[in-house]
Amino acid sequence: MVQAAAKVLAMSAVRLLEDEDARDAAMAEFQSRTAKDPIPPLCDYDPPIHFRWPEYVTTARGRDWWIPKDMDGA
């Protein structure tokens, strides 16, 4: 399913690169949609930087990852 979706997106991009009429129509639709009711930025919250990140380690089984505990023991 992911490969089929990638093919559709790739062919759409190629069509827009090759077909000037399709590119103009897409730009006209974009401008008409954004002129009426502009969508505000969807990221209207603080970035989620408080999550713990995995550390990559080498074990007897090979390369692996684990999520270390916070400094406060959480």
Phi and psi restraints in degrees (range 20) as a CNS / XPLOR table:
assign (resid 1 and name C) (resid 2 and name N)
       (resid 2 and name CA) (resid 2 and name C) 1.0 -65.6 20.0 2
assign (resid 2 and name N) (resid 2 and name CA)
       (resid 2 and name C) (resid 3 and name N) 1.0 -39.4 20.0 2
assign (resid 2 and name C) (resid 3 and name N)
       (resid 3 and name CA) (resid 3 and name C) 1.0 -65.8 20.0 2
assign (resid 3 and name N) (resid 3 and name CA)
       (resid 3 and name C) (resid 4 and name N) 1.0 -39.4 20.0 2
assign (resid 3 and name C) (resid 4 and name N)
       (resid 4 and name CA) (resid 4 and name C) 1.0 -64.0 20.0 2
assign (resid 4 and name N) (resid 4 and name CA)
       (resid 4 and name C) (resid 5 and name N) 1.0 -41.9 20.0 2
assign (resid 4 and name C) (resid 5 and name N)
       (resid 5 and name CA) (resid 5 and name C) 1.0 -64.1 20.0 2
assign (resid 5 and name N) (resid 5 and name CA)
       (resid 5 and name C) (resid 6 and name N) 1.0 -40.3 20.0 2
assign (resid 5 and name C) (resid 6 and name N)
       (resid 6 and name CA) (resid 6 and name C) 1.0 -63.5 20.0 2
assign (resid 6 and name N) (resid 6 and name CA)
       (resid 6 and name C) (resid 7 and name N) 1.0 -38.9 20.0 2
assign (resid 6 and name C) (resid 7 and name N)
       (resid 7 and name CA) (resid 7 and name C) 1.0 -64.5 20.0 2
assign (resid 7 and name N) (resid 7 and name CA)
       (resid 7 and name C) (resid 8 and name N) 1.0 -42.5 20.0 2
assign (resid 7 and name C) (resid 8 and name N)
       (resid 8 and name CA) (resid 8 and name C) 1.0 -63.2 20.0 2
assign (resid 8 and name N) (resid 8 and name CA)
       (resid 8 and name C) (resid 9 and name N) 1.0 -45.5 20.0 2
assign (resid 8 and name C) (resid 9 and name N)
       (resid 9 and name CA) (resid 9 and name C) 1.0 -64.6 20.0 2
assign (resid 9 and name N) (resid 9 and name CA)
       (resid 9 and name C) (resid 10 and name N) 1.0 -40.5 20.0 2
assign (resid 9 and name C) (resid 10 and name N)
       (resid 10 and name CA) (resid 10 and name C) 1.0 -64.9 20.0 2
assign (resid 10 and name N) (resid 10 and name CA)
       (resid 10 and name C) (resid 11 and name N) 1.0 -43.6 20.0 2
assign (resid 10 and name C) (resid 11 and name N)
       (resid 11 and name CA) (resid 11 and name C) 1.0 -67.6 20.0 2
assign (resid 11 and name N) (resid 11 and name CA)
       (resid 11 and name C) (resid 12 and name N) 1.0 -33.8 20.0 2
assign (resid 11 and name C) (resid 12 and name N)
       (resid 12 and name CA) (resid 12 and name C) 1.0 -64.8 20.0 2
assign (resid 12 and name N) (resid 12 and name CA)
       (resid 12 and name C) (resid 13 and name N) 1.0 -42.0 20.0 2
assign (resid 12 and name C) (resid 13 and name N)
       (resid 13 and name CA) (resid 13 and name C) 1.0 -65.1 20.0 2
assign (resid 13 and name N) (resid 13 and name CA)
       (resid 13 and name C) (resid 14 and name N) 1.0 -42.3 20.0 2
assign (resid 13 and name C) (resid 14 and name N)
       (resid 14 and name CA) (resid 14 and name C) 1.0 -63.2 20.0 2
assign (resid 14 and name N) (resid 14 and name CA)
       (resid 14 and name C) (resid 15 and name N) 1.0 -41.0 20.0 2
assign (resid 14 and name C) (resid 15 and name N)
       (resid 15 and name CA) (resid 15 and name C) 1.0 -62.7 20.0 2
assign (resid 15 and name N) (resid 15 and name CA)
       (resid 15 and name C) (resid 16 and name N) 1.0 -43.1 20.0 2
assign (resid 15 and name C) (resid 16 and name N)
       (resid 16 and name CA) (resid 16 and name C) 1.0 -66.3 20.0 2
assign (resid 16 and name N) (resid 16 and name CA)
       (resid 16 and name C) (resid 17 and name N) 1.0 -33.4 20.0 2
assign (resid 16 and name C) (resid 17 and name N)
       (resid 17 and name CA) (resid 17 and name C) 1.0 -69.1 20.0 2
assign (resid 17 and name N) (resid 17 and name CA)
       (resid 17 and name C) (resid 18 and name N) 1.0 -35.1 20.0 2
assign (resid 17 and name C) (resid 18 and name N)
       (resid 18 and name CA) (resid 18 and name C) 1.0 -90.5 20.0 2
assign (resid 18 and name N) (resid 18 and name CA)
       (resid 18 and name C) (resid 19 and name N) 1.0 -30.7 20.0 2
assign (resid 18 and name C) (resid 19 and name N)
       (resid 19 and name CA) (resid 19 and name C) 1.0 -106.5 20.0 2
assign (resid 19 and name N) (resid 19 and name CA)
       (resid 19 and name C) (resid 20 and name N) 1.0 106.5 20.0 2
assign (resid 19 and name C) (resid 20 and name N)
       (resid 20 and name CA) (resid 20 and name C) 1.0 -66.2 20.0 2
assign (resid 20 and name N) (resid 20 and name CA)
       (resid 20 and name C) (resid 21 and name N) 1.0 -35.7 20.0 2
assign (resid 20 and name C) (resid 21 and name N)
       (resid 21 and name CA) (resid 21 and name C) 1.0 -64.2 20.0 2
assign (resid 21 and name N) (resid 21 and name CA)
       (resid 21 and name C) (resid 22 and name N) 1.0 -42.3 20.0 2
assign (resid 21 and name C) (resid 22 and name N)
       (resid 22 and name CA) (resid 22 and name C) 1.0 -65.6 20.0 2
assign (resid 22 and name N) (resid 22 and name CA)
       (resid 22 and name C) (resid 23 and name N) 1.0 -39.4 20.0 2
assign (resid 22 and name C) (resid 23 and name N)
       (resid 23 and name CA) (resid 23 and name C) 1.0 -63.9 20.0 2
assign (resid 23 and name N) (resid 23 and name CA)
       (resid 23 and name C) (resid 24 and name N) 1.0 -43.6 20.0 2
assign (resid 23 and name C) (resid 24 and name N)
       (resid 24 and name CA) (resid 24 and name C) 1.0 -65.1 20.0 2
assign (resid 24 and name N) (resid 24 and name CA)
       (resid 24 and name C) (resid 25 and name N) 1.0 -40.1 20.0 2
assign (resid 24 and name C) (resid 25 and name N)
       (resid 25 and name CA) (resid 25 and name C) 1.0 -65.3 20.0 2
assign (resid 25 and name N) (resid 25 and name CA)
       (resid 25 and name C) (resid 26 and name N) 1.0 -40.0 20.0 2
assign (resid 25 and name C) (resid 26 and name N)
       (resid 26 and name CA) (resid 26 and name C) 1.0 -65.4 20.0 2
assign (resid 26 and name N) (resid 26 and name CA)
       (resid 26 and name C) (resid 27 and name N) 1.0 -41.6 20.0 2
assign (resid 26 and name C) (resid 27 and name N)
       (resid 27 and name CA) (resid 27 and name C) 1.0 -67.1 20.0 2
assign (resid 27 and name N) (resid 27 and name CA)
       (resid 27 and name C) (resid 28 and name N) 1.0 -39.8 20.0 2
assign (resid 27 and name C) (resid 28 and name N)
       (resid 28 and name CA) (resid 28 and name C) 1.0 -63.1 20.0 2
assign (resid 28 and name N) (resid 28 and name CA)
       (resid 28 and name C) (resid 29 and name N) 1.0 -41.7 20.0 2
assign (resid 28 and name C) (resid 29 and name N)
       (resid 29 and name CA) (resid 29 and name C) 1.0 -64.8 20.0 2
assign (resid 29 and name N) (resid 29 and name CA)
       (resid 29 and name C) (resid 30 and name N) 1.0 -42.4 20.0 2
assign (resid 29 and name C) (resid 30 and name N)
       (resid 30 and name CA) (resid 30 and name C) 1.0 -60.0 20.0 2
assign (resid 30 and name N) (resid 30 and name CA)
       (resid 30 and name C) (resid 31 and name N) 1.0 -46.5 20.0 2
assign (resid 30 and name C) (resid 31 and name N)
       (resid 31 and name CA) (resid 31 and name C) 1.0 -66.0 20.0 2
assign (resid 31 and name N) (resid 31 and name CA)
       (resid 31 and name C) (resid 32 and name N) 1.0 -37.7 20.0 2
assign (resid 31 and name C) (resid 32 and name N)
       (resid 32 and name CA) (resid 32 and name C) 1.0 -69.8 20.0 2
assign (resid 32 and name N) (resid 32 and name CA)
       (resid 32 and name C) (resid 33 and name N) 1.0 -35.8 20.0 2
assign (resid 32 and name C) (resid 33 and name N)
       (resid 33 and name CA) (resid 33 and name C) 1.0 -72.3 20.0 2
assign (resid 33 and name N) (resid 33 and name CA)
       (resid 33 and name C) (resid 34 and name N) 1.0 -37.8 20.0 2
assign (resid 33 and name C) (resid 34 and name N)
       (resid 34 and name CA) (resid 34 and name C) 1.0 -82.3 20.0 2
assign (resid 34 and name N) (resid 34 and name CA)
       (resid 34 and name C) (resid 35 and name N) 1.0 -20.0 20.0 2
assign (resid 34 and name C) (resid 35 and name N)
       (resid 35 and name CA) (resid 35 and name C) 1.0 -74.0 20.0 2
assign (resid 35 and name N) (resid 35 and name CA)
       (resid 35 and name C) (resid 36 and name N) 1.0 -34.7 20.0 2
assign (resid 35 and name C) (resid 36 and name N)
       (resid 36 and name CA) (resid 36 and name C) 1.0 -71.8 20.0 2
assign (resid 36 and name N) (resid 36 and name CA)
       (resid 36 and name C) (resid 37 and name N) 1.0 -58.5 20.0 2
assign (resid 36 and name C) (resid 37 and name N)
       (resid 37 and name CA) (resid 37 and name C) 1.0 -138.0 20.0 2
assign (resid 37 and name N) (resid 37 and name CA)
       (resid 37 and name C) (resid 38 and name N) 1.0 84.8 20.0 2
assign (resid 37 and name C) (resid 38 and name N)
       (resid 38 and name CA) (resid 38 and name C) 1.0 -62.3 20.0 2
assign (resid 38 and name N) (resid 38 and name CA)
       (resid 38 and name C) (resid 39 and name N) 1.0 137.8 20.0 2
assign (resid 38 and name C) (resid 39 and name N)
       (resid 39 and name CA) (resid 39 and name C) 1.0 -84.3 20.0 2
assign (resid 39 and name N) (resid 39 and name CA)
       (resid 39 and name C) (resid 40 and name N) 1.0 125.4 20.0 2
assign (resid 39 and name C) (resid 40 and name N)
       (resid 40 and name CA) (resid 40 and name C) 1.0 -69.4 20.0 2
assign (resid 40 and name N) (resid 40 and name CA)
       (resid 40 and name C) (resid 41 and name N) 1.0 163.6 20.0 2
assign (resid 40 and name C) (resid 41 and name N)
       (resid 41 and name CA) (resid 41 and name C) 1.0 -56.1 20.0 2
assign (resid 41 and name N) (resid 41 and name CA)
       (resid 41 and name C) (resid 42 and name N) 1.0 135.6 20.0 2
assign (resid 41 and name C) (resid 42 and name N)
       (resid 42 and name CA) (resid 42 and name C) 1.0 -81.1 20.0 2
assign (resid 42 and name N) (resid 42 and name CA)
       (resid 42 and name C) (resid 43 and name N) 1.0 -13.8 20.0 2
assign (resid 42 and name C) (resid 43 and name N)
       (resid 43 and name CA) (resid 43 and name C) 1.0 -96.4 20.0 2
assign (resid 43 and name N) (resid 43 and name CA)
       (resid 43 and name C) (resid 44 and name N) 1.0 71.2 20.0 2
assign (resid 43 and name C) (resid 44 and name N)
       (resid 44 and name CA) (resid 44 and name C) 1.0 -100.0 20.0 2
assign (resid 44 and name N) (resid 44 and name CA)
       (resid 44 and name C) (resid 45 and name N) 1.0 36.1 20.0 2
assign (resid 44 and name C) (resid 45 and name N)
       (resid 45 and name CA) (resid 45 and name C) 1.0 -140.1 20.0 2
assign (resid 45 and name N) (resid 45 and name CA)
       (resid 45 and name C) (resid 46 and name N) 1.0 164.4 20.0 2
assign (resid 45 and name C) (resid 46 and name N)
       (resid 46 and name CA) (resid 46 and name C) 1.0 -66.0 20.0 2
assign (resid 46 and name N) (resid 46 and name CA)
       (resid 46 and name C) (resid 47 and name N) 1.0 148.1 20.0 2
assign (resid 46 and name C) (resid 47 and name N)
       (resid 47 and name CA) (resid 47 and name C) 1.0 -66.2 20.0 2
assign (resid 47 and name N) (resid 47 and name CA)
       (resid 47 and name C) (resid 48 and name N) 1.0 142.3 20.0 2
assign (resid 47 and name C) (resid 48 and name N)
       (resid 48 and name CA) (resid 48 and name C) 1.0 -80.7 20.0 2
assign (resid 48 and name N) (resid 48 and name CA)
       (resid 48 and name C) (resid 49 and name N) 1.0 77.4 20.0 2
assign (resid 48 and name C) (resid 49 and name N)
       (resid 49 and name CA) (resid 49 and name C) 1.0 -100.2 20.0 2
assign (resid 49 and name N) (resid 49 and name CA)
       (resid 49 and name C) (resid 50 and name N) 1.0 4.8 20.0 2
assign (resid 49 and name C) (resid 50 and name N)
       (resid 50 and name CA) (resid 50 and name C) 1.0 -89.9 20.0 2
assign (resid 50 and name N) (resid 50 and name CA)
       (resid 50 and name C) (resid 51 and name N) 1.0 -0.3 20.0 2
assign (resid 50 and name C) (resid 51 and name N)
       (resid 51 and name CA) (resid 51 and name C) 1.0 -76.2 20.0 2
assign (resid 51 and name N) (resid 51 and name CA)
       (resid 51 and name C) (resid 52 and name N) 1.0 149.9 20.0 2
assign (resid 51 and name C) (resid 52 and name N)
       (resid 52 and name CA) (resid 52 and name C) 1.0 -79.0 20.0 2
assign (resid 52 and name N) (resid 52 and name CA)
       (resid 52 and name C) (resid 53 and name N) 1.0 143.8 20.0 2
assign (resid 52 and name C) (resid 53 and name N)
       (resid 53 and name CA) (resid 53 and name C) 1.0 -103.6 20.0 2
assign (resid 53 and name N) (resid 53 and name CA)
       (resid 53 and name C) (resid 54 and name N) 1.0 147.3 20.0 2
assign (resid 53 and name C) (resid 54 and name N)
       (resid 54 and name CA) (resid 54 and name C) 1.0 -71.0 20.0 2
assign (resid 54 and name N) (resid 54 and name CA)
       (resid 54 and name C) (resid 55 and name N) 1.0 149.7 20.0 2
assign (resid 54 and name C) (resid 55 and name N)
       (resid 55 and name CA) (resid 55 and name C) 1.0 -109.3 20.0 2
assign (resid 55 and name N) (resid 55 and name CA)
       (resid 55 and name C) (resid 56 and name N) 1.0 139.4 20.0 2
assign (resid 55 and name C) (resid 56 and name N)
       (resid 56 and name CA) (resid 56 and name C) 1.0 -97.3 20.0 2
assign (resid 56 and name N) (resid 56 and name CA)
       (resid 56 and name C) (resid 57 and name N) 1.0 129.7 20.0 2
assign (resid 56 and name C) (resid 57 and name N)
       (resid 57 and name CA) (resid 57 and name C) 1.0 -131.8 20.0 2
assign (resid 57 and name N) (resid 57 and name CA)
       (resid 57 and name C) (resid 58 and name N) 1.0 158.4 20.0 2
assign (resid 57 and name C) (resid 58 and name N)
       (resid 58 and name CA) (resid 58 and name C) 1.0 -106.1 20.0 2
assign (resid 58 and name N) (resid 58 and name CA)
       (resid 58 and name C) (resid 59 and name N) 1.0 123.7 20.0 2
assign (resid 58 and name C) (resid 59 and name N)
       (resid 59 and name CA) (resid 59 and name C) 1.0 -117.8 20.0 2
assign (resid 59 and name N) (resid 59 and name CA)
       (resid 59 and name C) (resid 60 and name N) 1.0 -176.7 20.0 2
assign (resid 59 and name C) (resid 60 and name N)
       (resid 60 and name CA) (resid 60 and name C) 1.0 -63.9 20.0 2
assign (resid 60 and name N) (resid 60 and name CA)
       (resid 60 and name C) (resid 61 and name N) 1.0 -26.1 20.0 2
assign (resid 60 and name C) (resid 61 and name N)
       (resid 61 and name CA) (resid 61 and name C) 1.0 -83.2 20.0 2
assign (resid 61 and name N) (resid 61 and name CA)
       (resid 61 and name C) (resid 62 and name N) 1.0 -12.5 20.0 2
assign (resid 61 and name C) (resid 62 and name N)
       (resid 62 and name CA) (resid 62 and name C) 1.0 123.2 20.0 2
assign (resid 62 and name N) (resid 62 and name CA)
       (resid 62 and name C) (resid 63 and name N) 1.0 -162.8 20.0 2
assign (resid 62 and name C) (resid 63 and name N)
       (resid 63 and name CA) (resid 63 and name C) 1.0 -75.9 20.0 2
assign (resid 63 and name N) (resid 63 and name CA)
       (resid 63 and name C) (resid 64 and name N) 1.0 135.4 20.0 2
assign (resid 63 and name C) (resid 64 and name N)
       (resid 64 and name CA) (resid 64 and name C) 1.0 -149.5 20.0 2
assign (resid 64 and name N) (resid 64 and name CA)
       (resid 64 and name C) (resid 65 and name N) 1.0 177.8 20.0 2
assign (resid 64 and name C) (resid 65 and name N)
       (resid 65 and name CA) (resid 65 and name C) 1.0 -135.3 20.0 2
assign (resid 65 and name N) (resid 65 and name CA)
       (resid 65 and name C) (resid 66 and name N) 1.0 158.6 20.0 2
assign (resid 65 and name C) (resid 66 and name N)
       (resid 66 and name CA) (resid 66 and name C) 1.0 -152.2 20.0 2
assign (resid 66 and name N) (resid 66 and name CA)
       (resid 66 and name C) (resid 67 and name N) 1.0 158.5 20.0 2
assign (resid 66 and name C) (resid 67 and name N)
       (resid 67 and name CA) (resid 67 and name C) 1.0 -104.8 20.0 2
assign (resid 67 and name N) (resid 67 and name CA)
       (resid 67 and name C) (resid 68 and name N) 1.0 113.0 20.0 2
assign (resid 67 and name C) (resid 68 and name N)
       (resid 68 and name CA) (resid 68 and name C) 1.0 -71.0 20.0 2
assign (resid 68 and name N) (resid 68 and name CA)
       (resid 68 and name C) (resid 69 and name N) 1.0 158.6 20.0 2
assign (resid 68 and name C) (resid 69 and name N)
       (resid 69 and name CA) (resid 69 and name C) 1.0 -74.1 20.0 2
assign (resid 69 and name N) (resid 69 and name CA)
       (resid 69 and name C) (resid 70 and name N) 1.0 154.6 20.0 2
assign (resid 69 and name C) (resid 70 and name N)
       (resid 70 and name CA) (resid 70 and name C) 1.0 -68.0 20.0 2
assign (resid 70 and name N) (resid 70 and name CA)
       (resid 70 and name C) (resid 71 and name N) 1.0 166.8 20.0 2
assign (resid 70 and name C) (resid 71 and name N)
       (resid 71 and name CA) (resid 71 and name C) 1.0 -62.9 20.0 2
assign (resid 71 and name N) (resid 71 and name CA)
       (resid 71 and name C) (resid 72 and name N) 1.0 -29.8 20.0 2
assign (resid 71 and name C) (resid 72 and name N)
       (resid 72 and name CA) (resid 72 and name C) 1.0 -86.7 20.0 2
assign (resid 72 and name N) (resid 72 and name CA)
       (resid 72 and name C) (resid 73 and name N) 1.0 4.8 20.0 2
assign (resid 72 and name C) (resid 73 and name N)
       (resid 73 and name CA) (resid 73 and name C) 1.0 89.3 20.0 2
assign (resid 73 and name N) (resid 73 and name CA)
       (resid 73 and name C) (resid 74 and name N) 1.0 8.9 20.0 2
